[in-house]
Each structure stands twice: as structure tokens, then as C-alpha cells.
Amino acid sequence: MIKTILCCITATLLLVTGCSNHDQTKPAASSEGATTAIEVKVVVVTMFELGDVSGDEAGEFQRWKERHKLDQRFPFPQSHADLYFNPESGVLGMITGMGTNRSSSAIMALGLDPRFDLTKAYWLVTGISGFDPNDAPIGSAAWAEWLVDGDLGHAIDAREIPEDWETGFFPLFTAGPYPEKRPPNQGEVFQLNGKLTDWAYQLTKDVELSDDDFIIEQRKNYDIYPNAQKKPIVMKGDHMAAMTFWHGEKFNRWANNYVDYWTEGKGQFVSSAMEDTGTAQSLFYLDRSGKADYQRLMVVRTASNFTVPEPGMTAAENLLNSEGHTYAGMELALENAWRIGSKVVDTLTSNWSVYRNNMPYEG
């Protein structure tokens, strides 16, 4: 059904370098000659772009660049791609690059950049992902409260694990999968501000989502998954980030169990991508240093593909059939990510006199 898995590898080869014909921008200067940091209201965090940042095939950033008029370019050589800003709305857009290493370094570099005042900024991570077909169809959006890291741990090749083990991936400093006594959290799990997550969900749950005739037809192939048969929805659901692009029924079962384990049953795995624990880790540190507010971080992911193959196809077949292609649901997921995210961004910026100092859920 869905052409899965290697879109991100293809996108990596085409990732934007930040080049643009817009004027490069320096910080504003005060009357005394000192630079004045620019107050940012919302940082829109995307992870990849295809080709240029405007005018061609769109990745995660291009809709934000064009539709929100992020025309003021700031060179950002200390990270993956340049920054783009709308001085009227106060929205700053960035492309972190793919993977937790790039996302964490990009967020940290921005947080320490003296050109910007981010102390009151809201952070919206918005991008595509793989969804568990048990939860929702392609094109759906999930707001996460829990982010779980799928890289930090012990691993044994599946061909060598003990017969009574369900998985060969298990937490650091433990003697096997899912020990009753959890080890200390060293970055395996991040909890976001649940009240802000719920506010964003309530605000966007009735947004009209785009759908696609091809995807509508392809849903029929996932006939053993009732929720995969529905029209795209907005929901709350939690996220796993891993630099290893995993796929298949067994990994999907592991992701569900691992999220459940680290959140002590409070979280439910829905979406899978590569960057969000890195973003959260840097914002956590920036919050400690007074540079940003971790409580203002939101994460919404949309489904461009499923984390398992369609019934009757093996994980390997789905992987190999996807080679060199984009996800069938990519365009749909990108459009819906913007529709959902822009509702939040526009609400925050249009009511900035209130939301600058007060969370939107505070009344």
C-alpha cells in the first residue's frame, strides 16, 4: 500500500542548505550601538526540506515559508540551514536537519544565538511520521505529551536473544527487557506540558483535514486495522524518536511496549520519527539556563506512512518496494501538518498581548 521507509533517506540527499536570494539580516542596533535581541513569539521547528525553501517540491518547511511570509533570512552557519522570520507576526522558522543529533544541536544553537530573545517563545515541532495503523489512518495528526527515545539502550541482535525474551532492545543498566524496577531516566523519556498539549488538541480537533483519492483507495489494503480505514483525524498520541528507521510488526509491538514502559502506562505510542527527543533535551537545558521555556514546547506529527506493512507483505518487501520513492501519503501529511500547526501559531500570535505572559489554557 503505502510506499514506506526510505523517503527520509531520499530527502537527506536533497536537504536544503539554506541558500536564498533574500537579504541576509543582522540584529537591530540600538541608539547606543549595541544590538537588540529580536523577540520571537513562536518558533516553528521542521526537520527537512526538499530542494529549495520555496518554489519547488515542498518538504516540511516550505508551506510555512511561503504561507506565513517568513521572508527575512538570518544566516545560521552553526547549524543545518538558515533561519527565516516574519517581523510582523513574530514567527521564526527553522529546519533542524534529520536525526536527534542534528535536532539537538540546531535547537541549542538557536537558543544560544544572541540575535533572538526566546524567553517567551512557544515552540511548535511539526512534521511527518510513521503511524501505528491500530490508531489512525494516513493523513491524521497526533499531539504528543510523551516523547520516548528509541536509541538509548542495550541491543542484542534478534537472532541471538534468549528464547523467552520478547525483544533484544532494553533499557541501559538493566538485565533484560522491561524490568519491574525502572532505571533512572537519562533521556529515555520526556514529558511535555500536558495542559498545553490538551489546549492545542482542543483548538485543532475540528480543523478540516485534507484527504486524497489514492489514499482512500489504498486504505482498503489495511482491512485488519479498523482505525486505518477512517478519514484523517486529529488526536492525542505519543511519540517515539529513533535515528534507526525501524519498520515491521515486531518493532511496532516493541515501540508500543517501550512507550508504555517508560511512561508507566500513561503514554500510548502512535507516531514514529527521528528528532523530537533531541529537541526536547536541548530545550530542557535551555530552560535551565533561562534562555527558553520548556513548558511552551508542543509536538504534532502527521501520518505519511504506517509503521507496519500492509497485510500479506513482509517488512522486507515493503522496505525494498519503497526504495527510491517518497511516501504515498507524504503530500497529504505535509498539508495537514500545516493546517493543524497554523491554527495554533495564528492563535498564539494574534493574542500575543495575553499569551506572552500567560499560557493559553489559563483562561
C-alpha positions in Angstrom: 0.0 0.0 0.0 1.9 2.9 1.3 5.3 3.4 -0.2 7.2 3.4 3.1 10.5 3.7 4.8 13.1 5.3 2.5 11.6 8.7 1.9 13.7 10.1 4.6 16.9 8.7 3.1 15.9 10.2 -0.3 15.1 13.5 1.4 18.5 13.5 3.1 20.2 13.7 -0.2 18.1 16.7 -1.1 18.1 18.6 2.2 18.1 22.3 1.9 21.3 24.1 2.6 19.7 27.4 3.5 20.6 29.2 0.3 18.2 32.0 -0.7 18.1 35.3 -2.6 16.6 37.1 0.3 18.8 39.7 2.1 20.8 38.4 4.9 19.8 40.1 8.2 21.8 41.3 11.1 20.4 42.1 14.6 18.9 45.5 15.0 21.1 48.2 16.6 20.1 50.4 19.4 20.9 54.1 19.6 23.9 53.3 21.7 25.2 51.0 19.0 24.5 47.7 20.9 22.4 45.1 19.3 18.9 44.4 20.5 17.7 40.8 20.5 14.6 40.2 18.4 11.6 38.9 20.4 10.3 35.7 18.9 6.7 34.7 19.6 6.7 31.2 18.0 9.4 29.0 16.7 8.2 26.6 14.0 10.5 23.6 14.1 10.7 21.5 10.9 13.2 18.8 10.2 13.7 18.6 6.4 13.1 20.3 3.1 13.3 19.1 -0.5 15.4 21.2 -2.8 15.0 25.0 -2.1 12.9 26.5 0.6 10.3 27.8 -1.8 9.0 27.4 -5.3 9.6 23.7 -5.8 8.6 20.4 -4.3 7.7 21.0 -0.7 9.2 19.4 2.3 8.2 20.1 5.9 9.3 23.8 5.8 8.1 25.2 2.5 4.5 25.8 3.3 5.5 27.7 6.4 8.0 29.8 4.4 5.5 30.7 1.7 2.2 30.9 3.5 3.4 32.7 6.7 5.7 35.0 4.7 8.9 34.0 6.5 10.9 36.2 4.2 13.6 37.7 6.5 16.6 35.4 6.3 19.2 35.0 9.1 22.3 33.1 8.2 22.8 30.2 10.6 26.1 28.5 9.6 26.4 26.9 13.1 23.6 24.6 12.1 21.9 22.8 9.3 20.0 25.5 7.5 19.4 29.3 7.7 16.5 30.8 9.7 13.5 32.6 8.3 11.5 35.2 10.2 8.3 37.3 9.8 8.9 40.5 11.8 5.2 41.4 11.7 3.9 38.1 13.2 7.0 37.3 15.3 7.2 33.7 13.8 10.6 32.2 13.3 11.0 29.1 11.1 13.9 26.6 11.2 15.0 23.3 9.6 16.9 21.3 12.1 18.1 18.5 9.7 17.2 14.9 10.3 18.1 12.9 13.4 18.3 13.6 17.1 22.0 14.7 16.7 21.0 17.5 14.3 17.8 18.5 16.0 19.5 18.8 19.4 22.4 20.8 18.1 20.1 23.1 16.0 17.9 23.9 18.9 20.8 24.5 21.2 22.5 26.8 18.6 19.3 28.8 18.2 18.8 29.0 22.0 22.2 30.5 22.5 22.0 32.8 19.5 22.2 36.4 20.8 20.2 37.8 17.9 17.0 36.4 19.4 15.0 36.7 22.6 13.3 33.3 23.0 12.4 33.6 26.7 8.7 33.9 25.9 8.6 31.9 22.7 6.4 28.9 22.1 8.0 26.0 20.2 6.0 24.0 17.7 7.6 20.9 16.3 5.6 19.9 13.2 6.5 17.2 10.8 5.6 13.9 9.1 6.0 10.5 10.7 5.0 6.8 10.6 1.8 5.9 12.5 0.7 2.7 14.1 -2.3 1.6 11.9 -4.0 0.4 15.1 -4.5 4.1 16.0 -5.3 6.2 13.0 -5.2 6.5 9.2 -2.8 8.2 6.9 -3.1 12.0 7.0 -4.0 12.1 10.7 -2.4 14.3 13.3 -1.3 13.4 16.8 -0.4 15.8 19.6 2.1 14.2 21.9 2.6 14.6 25.6 5.3 11.9 25.9 8.4 11.6 23.8 10.4 8.4 24.2 13.9 7.8 22.8 14.3 4.6 20.8 18.1 4.7 20.6 19.3 4.9 24.2 19.6 1.4 25.5 21.1 -2.1 25.2 20.7 -4.1 22.0 21.2 -7.7 21.1 20.6 -9.0 17.5 17.2 -10.6 17.3 18.9 -13.9 16.1 20.8 -14.1 19.4 18.3 -13.1 22.0 17.1 -15.7 24.6 14.1 -17.6 23.6 12.0 -16.2 26.5 12.8 -12.6 25.6 10.2 -10.6 23.6 12.8 -8.1 22.3 16.6 -7.7 22.1 16.4 -3.9 22.9 16.1 -3.0 26.5 17.0 -0.2 28.9 20.5 0.7 30.0 21.7 -0.7 33.3 19.2 -3.5 33.4 19.4 -7.3 33.0 16.8 -7.7 30.3 13.6 -6.3 28.8 11.1 -4.3 30.9 12.5 -4.9 34.4 10.0 -4.1 37.2 12.3 -1.6 38.7 12.9 1.1 36.1 16.4 2.5 35.9 16.9 6.3 36.2 15.6 8.4 33.3 18.7 9.5 31.4 17.0 10.9 28.4 14.8 7.9 27.5 11.6 9.8 28.1 10.4 13.4 28.1 7.1 14.7 29.3 5.7 17.8 27.7 3.3 20.2 29.3 0.1 18.2 29.3 -2.1 21.2 29.7 -0.6 22.9 26.7 -0.8 19.7 24.6 -4.5 19.4 25.5 -5.1 23.1 24.7 -3.6 22.6 21.2 -5.6 19.4 20.7 -8.9 21.0 21.7 -8.1 24.0 19.5 -7.4 21.9 16.4 -9.5 18.7 16.8 -12.2 20.0 14.5 -9.9 21.5 11.8 -10.9 20.3 8.4 -8.1 17.9 7.2 -7.2 17.2 3.6 -7.8 13.7 2.2 -6.6 12.0 -1.0 -8.4 9.7 -3.5 -5.4 7.4 -3.9 -5.0 7.1 -0.1 -8.8 6.5 0.3 -8.4 3.5 -2.1 -5.2 2.3 -0.5 -6.8 2.2 3.0 -8.7 -0.9 1.9 -5.5 -2.9 1.9 -5.2 -2.4 5.7 -8.5 -4.1 6.3 -7.5 -5.8 9.5 -6.9 -2.4 11.1 -10.3 -0.7 11.7 -8.8 2.7 12.7 -6.7 2.8 9.5 -10.0 2.7 7.5 -11.2 6.0 8.7 -10.8 9.5 7.4 -7.9 11.5 8.8 -8.4 12.7 12.4 -6.7 14.9 15.0 -5.9 13.0 18.2 -3.6 12.9 21.2 -1.0 10.2 20.9 2.6 9.8 21.9 5.9 9.7 20.0 9.0 7.6 19.7 12.1 9.2 18.2 14.9 7.0 16.9 17.8 7.6 14.5 17.3 4.0 13.3 14.5 4.0 10.8 12.7 0.8 12.0 9.7 -1.0 10.4 7.6 -4.0 10.8 5.2 -5.8 13.2 7.8 -6.9 15.7 9.3 -3.4 16.0 5.8 -1.9 16.2 5.0 -4.1 19.1 8.3 -3.1 20.8 7.5 0.6 20.3 4.1 0.2 21.9 5.6 -1.7 24.9 8.6 0.6 25.2 6.5 3.8 25.3 4.1 2.1 27.8 7.1 1.0 29.9 8.9 4.4 30.1 5.7 6.4 30.7 4.5 3.9 33.3 1.3 3.3 31.4 0.5 6.9 30.9 1.5 7.2 27.3 0.4 5.4 24.1 2.7 5.0 21.1 1.2 6.5 17.9 3.9 8.2 15.9 7.5 7.4 15.0 10.2 9.8 13.6 13.7 10.7 14.4 14.2 14.1 16.1 11.9 15.0 18.9 13.8 13.8 22.0 16.8 15.7 20.8 14.7 18.9 20.5 13.3 18.3 24.0 16.7 17.6 25.5 18.1 20.9 24.3 15.1 22.9 25.3 15.3 21.3 28.8 18.8 22.6 29.1 18.0 26.0 27.6 15.2 26.3 30.1 17.6 25.6 33.0 19.8 28.4 31.7 16.9 30.9 31.4 17.1 31.0 27.6 13.8 29.3 26.7 10.7 27.9 28.4 10.4 24.1 28.1 6.8 24.3 29.2 6.0 26.0 25.9 7.1 23.1 23.7 4.4 21.4 21.6 4.9 18.4 19.2 2.4 17.4 16.5 3.2 14.7 13.9 1.1 13.7 10.9 1.0 10.3 9.3 2.7 9.9 5.9 3.0 6.2 6.2 2.4 3.3 8.6 5.0 1.6 10.8 4.0 -1.8 9.5 3.5 -3.2 6.0 0.0 -4.0 4.6 -1.3 -7.4 5.4 0.2 -10.1 3.2 3.5 -8.2 2.7 6.6 -8.7 4.8 8.6 -5.8 6.3 11.5 -6.5 4.0 9.2 -6.5 0.9 7.7 -3.2 1.9 11.2 -1.7 2.5 12.6 -2.9 -0.8 9.4 -1.8 -2.7 9.8 1.7 -1.3 13.4 2.2 -2.4 13.9 5.5 -4.2 10.3 6.7 -3.7 8.5 9.0 -1.4 5.7 8.0 0.9 2.3 7.8 -0.9 0.8 9.9 2.0 3.6 12.4 2.2 1.8 15.3 0.5 -1.3 14.7 2.5 0.6 14.6 5.7 2.5 17.8 4.9 -0.6 19.7 4.1 -2.4 18.6 7.3 0.6 19.3 9.4 0.4 22.9 8.2 -3.3 23.1 8.7 -3.1 21.9 12.2 0.0 23.9 13.1 -1.0 27.2 11.6 -4.2 27.2 13.7 -2.0 27.1 16.8 0.5 29.6 15.6 -2.1 32.1 14.4 -4.0 31.8 17.7 -0.9 32.5 19.7 0.4 35.4 17.7 -2.9 37.1 17.3 -3.5 37.1 21.0 0.1 37.8 22.0 -0.8 40.5 24.5 -2.3 37.8 26.6 -0.2 34.7 25.7 3.1 36.4 26.0 2.9 36.1 29.8 0.1 33.7 30.3 -0.4 30.2 29.0 -3.4 29.9 26.6 -5.0 27.3 28.9 -5.0 29.7 31.9 -8.1 31.5 30.7 
